[in-house]
């Protein structure tokens, strides 16, 4: 069974990796992946995982994290004793401490372990995850703990104008059932203010205003400000009182780091930046250099603030690219319009989309016509017109008229839901460079710590008249440099930024590994119909203008796509009373009586059987020859039309250094070769059955080549899955093809492939820049430290400063011009 959670409170990529490693050691958890960039955690388990005990275990490693179950309306599962696994017991064995849990198995409310909020008090963690249907929803920002949320909820329920209320601490949502009142928000805010100071309510649609990253929050950093003031004041005194002030300032500024280091020592996993910062600054204090120790902690704290802001800014930028979900849907029921969540709408119901609103669900237009902004899905800036009968995808914006849409898919199966799921889960498929950095970090930090110890001891042994304090200071500076955060944060963040940028261009990449591999593609193999061509037949040539009317009347009774295209090309109303004795002859053609005259329509093989000679057309396509009795009249040529984007798409791929383009098709070689010549395809394999396509693809694949296959249909799924990178046409493609693919083109435009390759190259370039820059600075500072040419300030820059620069460099991916 697959589990998916949103993890809040992750402020360090190194800590995130440590949490992921700890969860993967659990026998009941398989393939756990936590993305620092998105806060998403996924894993598989054969057991029924209890959310409370999972959270308890996670908080024993990182005490500030909270989780939200994304696969359940009720975050905490009921216990299934047959499969329930006890995290509490294992946690007791591993870390030697014990957490009590009191579970209420009613399925609605659970008591959780004690939680310490920002006010310093312990509260019992109680949270109600009920969903109120047809409720008024608000954002509630500034709650310190779940108990505070419970107090707010209780007080709101006491109000006479409130029927019911739920405060969800995990998602920061307040849901109330009450009569519509323009002053309701103000009334609720007054109630909240009476219970908890600093907590803000806003309408759900205004959430972006409150989600903007803030550089500095005074409430969260009050101890830092107090420590700075005391640090400055300490310079005004001398003697013992001055020392006391310095130490007090050090504790105020660095207590969070010290507490984390102590906790990690208890877990026997302490080789992180907290332990190293403590060791280094304790050394400075031992040397009597109080100002240096405080200054290092201060610089580190300020760097962490900027780093957190940069990370949140990057996350916010990526999230804004994926802001395609509508928060509500307006359904028409009993001649009334009711707002509900998209998840509550059923297939077959009618929704209304007003001007400026996002289409919440996939459906078909049943009333109205309008222009749609599809940029959020396809990256296309030109609006698309829709009329009655047209299919509409969720996530697009209605521009100029009201639309009534019949819903054709549940929200879970809608375009928006699938896109969000694809991007969120993309972090679970790690690129080679990301895996390398993870392995490198585990070796790098212990190595530098070992070198610091040698730096302290060896010079004292082999060099005469050396000062212990000098080498202790250098060793401490060594420790400050040793944290690999710049690499551990910037690499996954850069990959996720690349995935976000590709999605803004209408290309959904299912993982960092595929984004990394895109740059190495040297062969692109295409299916023909629906990929290079429209899959719609059109009349491209007639030997005689009068034949189109005969052809349209002759083919009117047939449902074949070629017949439909001829009738469409004629464009006039058909008088069916003129048609008699229609008869189809499988694989050959048909006979029909029109206006009491006998006509034959069919292919060359059929006409040879009729002993009639035929003319050869100038254009290549499917030929429909026409005869009246024993007199040959001429022909109509019907062909699958090449997409407007095909020729520029092939040209763009060649500019992107793709060496070979190939077409696989079941069409006759004459038609296939003609299309290849006109589009610029290098190599063609025709007359192929679906299974033949897989065999031909395998012949093209080798150790020297990275092969991508582009297709759209159900019979393309095996080839998509077999190729190095499968690319599906998402707008018209089948669900099976999209599931089998590694990359999805939402615009059905192959020019997007070259754009995705370009994003891959640029992302790889930025990541290499980050790794090279980080290692050069760190190694450079380490060498300078060895010769006593640096101080701890430079060591902190080589840690926090370099991390900040690497994060900002990763953000360049989001703003790259395409």
N, C-alpha and C positions, 0 to 999 in steps of 0.2 A: 504494500500500500504506500502511495506517495503522500508526503506531508510537505506543506509549504507555509512558511511563517514570514511575517515582517518583523525584523529585529530592530528595536529602537535603542539608542544610547551607545552605539558603536562609535567611539571617537578616535580609534587608533587601528590602523591596518594590521600592525603586528599582533595586537590583542585579538583582533578578529581571526587571524590565522591560528592563534593559540586556542581560541574557543572552538574553531572548526576541528583542529587536531584532537582536542579532548573529546568532542562528541563522536568523532570517528573511531575512538578507542572503545566505545560502548558496543557490546556485542549485539544489542538490539537495534543499532542504528547503522545503516549502510549508505555509503556514498553521500555523506553530508557535505554540502557546499554552502558557505556563507559569503555573500558578496559585500565587501566594504563599500563599494560604489553605490549599490542600490539598497542595502540593508535587507536583502532577500536571503532566506535560508530554506534550502530544500534537502530532503533526505528520504530514504525508503526504509520501511520496517515491516516485519511480519507481525509485530505486536501492536496493540492499541496503546498509543502513547498518550499519557496524561499530561496536559499542558502545564498544570501546576508543578508537577514534579520535574518536568523538563526545564521550566523556568528556574526552579530552585537550584537545579544542578548548574545551569548556565550562570546564575548569579553567584554561585560559589566560586566561579572563575572570574567573571566580570560582574561586579555587584550592581552596576548601574543599568544593565540591560533590562528591557521588557520585551515581550513577544505578543504578536497578534496572529491568530490562526486564520489564514486566508482561504482555507478550504471548508470552512464551516460557518454558518450564521451564528452559532454559539461557539465562542472561542474555546471553551473548555469542554472536552468530551466527557460523557458519562463513562464510568469504569466498566470494563468488560472483564470480569474476574478470570475468565478462561485465558485471556491473552495479555492481561495487564502486566506491565513490567515495572519494578520498583526502583526508580532512580534514587530515592532517598537512601535505600540500603547500600547501593553501590557508592554513593557519594560519601557515606559514613566510612566505608572501607578505605576509600582512596585518600581523603583529606583529614580524617580523624575527627571531624566535627559533625554535629548532629542537628538537623532541622526538623522541627515537628510540623506536621500538616494535619489540619482538621478538615476533612472533605465532607461536604454536604452533597450527596449524590442525587439531589432532586433534578439535576440537569439544568438548573437556572443559576444558582448562586453557589459560590465556593469560597471557603476561607483559605487565605493564603498565608505564607510566612510573614513575620514582622518585616516591615519595610520602613527605612528611615528616609524621610523626605527632607527637602531643603531647609525646613524650619528646625531641624535637629531633633524632632520628637519621633518616637516609634509609633507606628500605626499598624493596626492589623489590616492587611491588604484584602479588601473585599470589592469585587467588581461585578456589576450586572451587565450581561451582554445580550439582553433581550432586544429584539428589533420591534419597534412600534410601526405598524403599517399606517399609511396616510398621516404620518406625524409631521409636525413642523420641525425642521432640523436647523441647528446652529453649530458653528464652530465654537469651542470653548478652549481658550489658550491660557496657560499659566498655572495649571494645576500641578502641585508638587508630588502628590501621591494619590493612590487609589482611594485611601480613606478620606482624603479631602474631597475627592469627587463624590463619594458616598454622602458626605455631609451636605454638599451642595444639592444633590439629588433629593435628599430627605426634606430639605427646607423648601425646595421648589414644589414638591408634592403637597406641602401644607397649604399652599395658596388656593383660595376658593375658585379662582378662574382656571385652574389646571386640573384636568381629568387624570392624567398620568404623565410620568416623566422618567427618562433614563439618561444617565450620564455615563458615557463610555470613555474611561480614562485612556485606554490604549489608542483609540482612534481620535480622541479629542473632539467628540461629538456630543451634543445635547439634543435629545429628541423629546418633544412635548406634544401632548394632545390637549388642544385648547381651541376655543372659538377664535376666529380671525379678529385680530385687534391691532390697529396700526401702532399702538403703544406697547405691544407685547414685549418687544425686545428691550425697551427701556425698563419695563417693570421687572423682567427677569434679571437684567443687569443689576438693578437695585437689590434684589434678593441675593444674588451672588456676592455683591460687595459686602453685604451684612455678614456673610459667612467666611469668605476668603478674600483678602486684599490682593490686588494685582492680577486677578483673573478676568479675562476679557471675553465677551460674547460678540459674535458677528454672524450675519446671515451666511448660509452655506455658500452662496455664490460669491461671497467676498473673501473666500479663504486665501486667495493668492496674496492679498495684502498682508496677512499675518504669517504667511509661510516664507516671506522674503528673509534671507539670512541676515542677521544682525552682527556687526563686527564686535560690539561690546555690550554686554548685559551687566549693569552695575550690581543687580541683585545676586547674580551668580558669581561675581568676582569681587564682592565687598571685602573679603579677607585680603585679597591682593592689593587693593587700594589702601587699606589700613596698614599693611606691611610696608608699602612704599613710603607712607607718611612717617612711620616709626623709623624706617631705615634712614630717611633724610634727617630726622631728629637726632638719631644716634651720633651723627657727626658733630653735634653741638656739645657733646659731653666727653669726658675722659674717664679712665679708670674702670672700676667694676660695674658702675651703672651703665656706661657705654657698652660694655660687653654684654650685659643683660639685654639692652635694647636691640643690639645686633642679633642675638640669638632668638629673641622674641620675633623680630622682623623676619628672620630666616624661617621660623616655624609657620608664621602666617602665610608667607609667600609659597613655601614648599611643602606644606603639610599633606596636600593631596598626593603628591609624588611619594612622600615618605610612607603614607598609609598603604598605597598600592604596592610599594616595594616590600613592606612587611607582610602583606597578605600573600604576595607571590612567593615569598620565602617559605611561608607555611605550606604552599602548594608544591614546593620543590621545583618551581619553574620560574626562576628569578632573573635570568639573563635577558632583561629587557631594559628599555631606556630609563624606567623608574629606579631600578636597582643601581644602574650605572651612574645616574645623576646623583643619587644619594652617596654612593661610594666616593665619587669625585669631590663632592662638596664637603663631605665629612673629612676628607683628606685636607681640604683647604682650611677648614676650621681647626683641625689638629695642628696645622702650620701657623695658626693665629691670624690667618688672612680672612677675617670675617667679611669684609667688603667684597672680596672676590667670590666667596661662597654665595652670598646673597645676590650679587650681581648676576652670577651664572644662573641661579634659580629664577631670578626676575626675567632675564633675557629668555630663558626657556619657557616660562609661563606666557610671556607676551608672544613669543613665537608660536606657541600652541594655540593661542587665541586667533592669530592670523591664519594659521594652518587650518583650524576648524572652520573659519569663515570661508577660506578658499575651497575647502572640500564641500561645504554646504552650498556654496555658490555654483560649483561644478554640478553637484547633484541637482540643484534647482534648475540650472540651464538645461540639463539633459531631460529632467522631468517636464519642462515646458515644451520640449519637442514632442513629448508623448502625451500632451494634455488634449486628448481627443475624445475622452469619455464625457458624455452628457450626464449631469448629476440627476436629471429627472426626465421622465417622459410624460407627455400629456395625452391621455387616452380619452376617446369619445365613448361614453357609456350612458345610455338612457337620455340621449340628447344633452348630456352635461359633459363638461371637460374636467377631468380629474388628474392632478399631478401625482405620479407615483415614481418609484425608482425603476430604472430600466429592467432590473432583475424580476420585477413583479408582472411585467407585461407578457401575455401569452400569444402564441402564434395565432394569426387570424384576427386579432384585435386591431382596431384602427387608431392610429396616433396622429396628432396634429403637430406640425412643425412650423412655428412662426418665423418671420424674417429675423435673421441674426442668430437663430438657435442652431445648435448642432443636431444632426439627425441621430437619435439615440440607439436605433436598432435597424437591422437590415430589413428591407421590405420593397413593396411595389407601389408606385404612385396610382391612387385611384381617383384623385380629384386635384386639379390645379396644375400649373406648370411654372417653373422657376429656373433660375440659374443657381448652380451649386459651386461653392469653393472647395475643390478637392485637394488643395495643396497639403493639408495635414496628412493625407493618406498617400498621395502619389508624387508630391513635390512639384506638381504642375501648377503654374501661376494662372493659366487661362481657365476661367469658369466653364462649367459644362451645363448644357441645357437639358432639363428632364421634363417629360410630359406624361400624361396618363398612360399606364402600361409599362413605363420604364422601371428598371430595377435601380434601387438606391442603396448605397452602402452606409453603414453607421460611421460617424466620425466626420462627415463632411458638413459644411455650414450652408444653410439656406440663405440666399442673398436678397431676393426681391419679391417673393409672393408666398402666401400660405400654401402648404402642401398637406394633403391627407394621404397617409401611407398605411397600407395593410402590411402588418408585420409577418415576415416569412421565416424568421429564425429567432429562437430564444436568445437572450443576451449572452449566455455562455458560449453559444455557437456563432455569435455575430462577429463581424470584421473587427470592430473595436476590441472586443474581448480577446480575440485571437492575437491581435497585434500586441496588445499590452502584455499578454502572457508570453509571447515569443521573446519580446525585448527583456522582460523581467527574468526569464529563465536563461537568457543568453549568457549570463555570468557563470552558469554552472558548467559550461564547456570551456575549459581554460586553454589559452594559447600556450605554445611551447615556451615562449619567453616568460610568461607568467609562472609556469611550473618551474622554470630554471631559477627565477628570482626567489621563489619560495624555498627551494633547496639551498640556494646560495645564502639566504638570510640565516638559515639554521646553522651553517658552517661559519659564516663571517663573524658573527658576534662572539661566539666562544673563542675563535682564533684571536681576535683583537684583545679580548680579556686576558688570554694567555700571554700575548705579547706585552701587555701592560705589566703583568706580574714579572716577566723576564726583564722588562725595562727597569723595574725597581731593584731587582736583585743582581743581575749580571754586571752592570757597571760598578756596583759596590765591590764586587769580587775581583774583577780584572783590571780596574783602573785605580791608581793610588789617590789618596786624599780627596775622596769624593764625599759630597754632602748628601746625607740621607734625605733631607728635606727637599733638595733640588730634584732628585730623581723621583721622590714621592709625588711632587707637583706635576712632573712630566707624565708619570704613570696615570695620575688622575685625569689629566687632559686627554690622554689616550683613550680612557674609558668614555669620556663625553662624546668622542667622535664615533664610537663603535656601533651606535644604533643604526640599523638598515632601513629606517622608516621611509626615507626618500624613495627608495626602490620599491618597498612593499606597498606604499600608497600609490605612487605615480603610475606604475605599470598597469594594474587593473583599472585604475581610474581612466588612464589614457585609452585602454581598449574599450571601456564602456562609452567613453566620449566618442570614439570612432563608430561604435554601433549606433549611438544616438544620432550622429551626423548622417550616417547612411540612411537611417529611418526617415530623417527629414527630407532626403532625396527620393523617398519612395522605395527604398531597398531595405528589407528586413533581414538582418543577418542573425542566425540562430545561436551564435556563440563566438567568443573571442578566437577560438581555434580556426573557425571558418574565415573570420575577418583577416587573420594573419595569413591564411593560405591563399586568399584572393589575389594577393600581389604576385604569387608564383605561377598563376595560370598562364600556360603557353598554347593550349589548344581549347577551343570552344566548339562544342558539338551542338547543333540545333536540330530539333524536330521541325518539320515544315509547317503543317497546317495548324493555324492558331498561334504560331510563334513567329515565323517569318511572313506568313500570309494571314489574311483575315479569317480564313475558313469560311468565307462567303463567296459563292460563285457570282460572276457578273458576265454579261455578254460583252465580248471584246471585239468581235468582227462578224459581219454578215455579208454574204456574196451579193445580196440583193435586198434593198430596203423593204420591199413588200413582204419578204419572208418572215419578218418579225411577227406580223399579225397571224400568219398561218401557224408559225411555231408556238405562239402563245395559246391559240385555240386548241392546237393539237396536244399540248402538254398540260392544259388546264386541269384535266382529271387526274393527273399524276401528283404524288407527294414527294417525288425525288428532288433533292436540292437543285439539280440542274434545271429541272422543269420549273421550279419556283422562280429561279433567276430569270428565265426567259419571260415568264408571265410578268414579273416585276419590271423588266426592261421595256415591255410593251406599254405598260403604264395606263392602259385604258380599261374601262369596265368590259367584262366578258359576257356576251349574251349566250348562255349555256343552251338555249333552244336551237342554236345552229349546230350543236355537236351531237353526233350519233355513233353508235357501235364502236365505242372506245375499247381497245384491247392492248394490254402491255405484254411484251415478249421478253422474258427475263434475260438480262445480259446483252440484249440486242437493240430493242427500241419499242415501237408501238405502231398500231394501225388505228385510224380514226376516220370517220366520215364527217366532213365539214361542208355545210351548204350542199349536201347531196353528192359531194365528190369525195372519192376515196384517196386518202393520203397515207404515206409511209414516213415515219420519222425514226432515225436510229443511227448507229455507228457504221463504220466502213464495212465491218464483217457482215452485218445484216444486209447491206446493199449489194455485197458480192453474191449473197444467196439469192437476191432478187434479180441478179444479172444486170445490175445498173452500174454504169461507170460514174465515178465521183471526181470532183475537183479537189485539189489540195489547197488549204488556206495559207495565207501569209503568216498569220500569227499562230503561236503554239497554244494548245489547250485541248479541252474536250470538244469534239466535233459532233454536231447534230445535223446529219444530212436529211434533206426533205425531197420527196418525190410525190407527184400526183399521177396515180395510175402507173404507167410505164415511162413517164417523162420526168427526168431528173431536173429539179428546180434550183438547187443550190445548197448552201450550208449556213449554219450559225455556229460560231466558236464561243464556248463558255470557258472561263478560266478563274481560278482562285486568285484574288487580287493581292498583290504584295502590299504589306503595311507601309505607311508613309515613313515610319521610324526605322524600317529594316536597313535600307541602304546607308543612312548616316550612322546607324548603330554598328554595322560591320566596319565602316571607316574608322569610327572612334576606337573600336577594339584594336585595329591595326596600329593606331596612334599610341595605344596603351601597351604596345609591344607584345600583343598576342600573335604568335608566329603562324598559327594555322586555324582556319575556320572550316568546319565540316557540316554537311547536312545529311541527315538520315531520314528517309521517307519511304512510304509504301507506294508512292506514285510511280507511274511509268517513267523510264529513263529520259524520254524526250522532254516531258514536262519538267522533271527535276533538273535536268541540265540547263534548260532555258531559264528557270528561276535562279539557279546558281550563277549563271553568266550575268544576268541583270542585277543581281544583288552584290556580286563580288565575293561569293563563297569560293574557297579554294578547292574543296574536294567534295564529291557527291557519292552517296551510296543509295541506290533506288531499289524499288520492287522488294522492300523488306517487310517481313512480318514482325509483330512486336518482339518476339523472342530473338529474331535476327538482329534487332537493334542492340540488345545487350551483348551479343557475341561480337558485333562489329565495334562496339565501344571498348570492349576488353582488348581487342586487337590494337586499338589506338593507344591504350594505356600502357605505360611502362615506367620503370624507375626514373627515367630521365624526364618524363612529361607529367605535368599536372593538368588533368582534363576536367573541364566543366561541361555539364550537359544542361541545355535549356529546353524545357518542354512545358506543356500545359494540360495534357489529357490523362485519363485514367491509365491508358496503356503506356504512358511515359513513366509511371511510378517505379517500375523495376529499374529502368535506366537511370532515373534520378538518384535512386538509392545506391546503385553500383558505382557511379562516377565519383571522382575525388571531391567535387563540389556539385551538388544538384541545385539548379536554379529553376524555380517554378514561376509561371506567369500567374500572379495572385488574383488579379481582377476578374479574369474569366476562367482561370484554372480550376480543376476539380479539387475537392477537399483531399482526396487521396494523394494527388500530386503535391499539394502544398505540404501535407504531413511528411511525405517522403523526402522533400527538398531540404537543403541546408540554407538556402537563400531564397527569398520571395520578392518578386518585382510587383509592387502594388499597381504600377502604372501600365503594366503589360507592354512596356516600351523597352526594347533591348538596348537603347542608348544608356539606360541606367546602369547596365553592367559595367561599362567603362568608367562611369562615375564611382561605382562601388570599388573598382580596382584602384582608382585614384585615391579614394579615402583610405584604402588598405595600405597603399604605399606611404601616404602622408602620416598615418598613424604609426606605422613601423619606424619611419624616420624620426618622429617625435620621441618614441620610446627609446630608440637607440641614443638619441640626444640626451635623454634623462639619465640613462644608465651610464653613458660615457662621462657626462658632466659630474654626476654624483661620485663616481669612483675616482675621477681625477682630483676633485676637491678633497675628498676624504683621504685618499692616499697621500696627496700633497701635504695636507695638514699633519698627518701622522709622521711624515718624514721631517717636516719642520719641527714638530714637537720633539722628535728624537734628538735634535740638535739644540733644543731649548730656544727656538725662535718664535714660539707661539705662546699664547696663554689660554686660559679656559674659555674666554670670550670667543676666540676663534674656533675653539672646539665646539661650542654651542652653535655657532654659525654653520659649521660643517655638518651639524646634525639638523637642527630645526630650520635654519636659514636655507640650506640646500633643499630640504623637503618642500618648503614653501615655493621656491623657485621652480622645482620640478612639477608641482601641482599646477602652478600658473602656466607653465609651458604646455602641460597636457590640455589645458583649457583652449589653447590655440586651435585644436582640432575642431572644436564646435564652431569656431568663427571663420574657418577656412572657406574661401569663396570657391564655389563649384563651377 
